[in-house]
Amino acid sequence: MGQSWNHDDPIGRTFDSRLQMDGDELALYADHYMKLGQEVGDIKVDQIANGIDAGTIFDTSIGFTVSSQTCSICGQEYFGGSCPHIRGREYDSKLCFVEINDGHLMENSLVFDGAYPGAGWSA
């Protein structure tokens, strides 16, 4: 018989996040809390925490919101606006990228295989 965990039931809480340089890449770090000794359905939080500490549970998926996403070249709203530029291309030797403004981390979920390399839990 399989586990009867309703994936909508939280096993922890994300309560803070920050952007910081990790080598030459900008990385998002978040602080989490899980109450040891707790069980959610058939899942023991201690087992999940041990897997994270051991590195066998790593991949995550995040949900976040932003107030605006503007073009680094023209300053206009990139998605749904009138910006004519394409991110990743250069215009007069300036690289176009999307600037994310006023971001807010909403949730962080454990997943089997994350879509973005390196996105995961760190103990």
N, C-alpha and C positions, 0 to 999 in steps of 0.2 A: 504494500500500500504506500502511496506517495505522501509527500508532506502536505499538510492542509493549511499552508500559510496563505492568507489573503495578502497579496502584494500591495494592497493599499494601506495596510497596517504599518505604521512607522516603527522602526526598531531603534531609532536615535533621532538626534536633532542637529541640524547645521545652524550655528548661531553667529558666525562671523566669517568674513572673507576679505582677502586683500590681494592686490596685484603686486608682484615684486620681480626683480630681475633674477633669473636662474641661469647663470653663465651669460650668454648673449641672447637669451630668449626671455620674453615676458611671460610669467607664469601666474596662474590663479591658485592661491592657497586658501583653504577653508578650515575652520575649527569645527569639530564635531563632538557630540556627547552620546554615549550609549550607556545605559544602566546595566552593569554586570549583575548576573543572577536573574535577570528578567527572561521570561519566555513569551514569545508572540506566536500563537498557534503551536506548531511542533518545533519551532525554531528557538534554540537557546542562544541568547545574545553572546554569552561567553564563547561559544563555538565560532561565531562570526568574528569577534574581537581577536581570538587566537589565530584565525586564518588571516586577518589583516596584519597582525604582528609578524606572522611567519612569512608573509608575502604571497601566500597562495590565493588569497582574495585581494584583488588589486583594482580591476577595471571599474570605472564609474561612468555615469552619465549625469550631466548637470542640466538644470533648468534655470534660466535667468531672464531678467527683463532689463531693458535700457530705455532711457528717455528719448534718445535720438542716435542716429548713425550717420555721421557726416563724412563727406569726401575730403580727403587731405589736400586735394588740389584746389577745389572751388569753394569748399565750405558749405555746400548745399546738402540737403538730405539725400543720402545715397539711394536708399530703397524707397520707391514711390515718389521721389522728388524729380526735379528736372536736371539732375547731374548727368552730363554726357560722358563721364570718364569710366574706365574699366579698372577695377582694382587689380593690382599686380603689374600693370603697364606703366611705362615711364612717359612723362609729358615734360618736354624741355628739361630733361635730366632729373626730374623729380618723380619719385615713385608714388603711385596712387595707392592709398590704402584707406580702409574704412575706420574712422575714429568712433569708438563707442563711448557714449557720454552717460554718466550717472547710472552705472550698472548696479544691479541688485541680484545676488544669488538667492534663488527661491528654494531649490532642493538639490540633493545629491543622492543618486541611487546606485546601488551595486548592480552591475550587469555582468553577464558571462564574458562578453568580448566587446570592449569599447571601440567606437569608430575612430577615435583620434589617438594616435600613438602617444604613449606617455601619460595619458590622462588616467589618474588613478589615486588610490589611497597611499599615504605614507605614514608610517608610525612614528 
